[in-house]
Amino acid sequence: EHGEEATMKYIDPSYTVRSVPANGADSLYCMELAQNAVHGAMAGYTGFSVGLVNNNVVYLPIPQLVASSPRQMSPCGTTWERVLAMTGQPNTASDAIAEKGGCQ
């Protein structure tokens, strides 16, 4: 009938994938990444992230990861606000944004 209200909700599929509870394989993968991150730090490496490439654990330089990433996140957007809220971090970008005239 016409005139009835309806509620429509959109759930981003990327959230659906992340919302699945962790299983044993996830725990092993996280443990392997964590152990290799510690090994890299103890070896004196800095500014790297640990990842799995072709079934090999590798150290990935963060500057190259950031420079080659096709994704960008606005420090004024809701995604960044969610990250800050979930991690409890202060919004250090807000001062720099305010100096440049704020978010538009």
C-alpha positions, 0 to 999 in steps of 0.5 A: 500500500502507498504511504506506509513507512519502511526501514532499509538497512545497508550492511557493508559486506566487508563488515560481514566478513570481519564479524565471523568469530575467529577459529583455530586457523585464525589463532595460528595465523595471528600467532605466526604473524605476532611471533615474526613481528617480534623476531623482526623487532628483535633483529633491529628492524623498524617501520615494517609490517608482517604479512604472508605473501605466497605462503611465506612470512615477509617483512613489508616496509610501512612507507611502501605499503602506505604509498602504494595503497589505493585506499585513502581515508579522510580524517574528517570521515566517519570511518576514521571516527569509528577507528578512533572510537573503537581503539580509544585513541585521541584524534591527533589529526584534529589540530592539524585539520583545524589549522587548515580551516577544518573539515568541509 
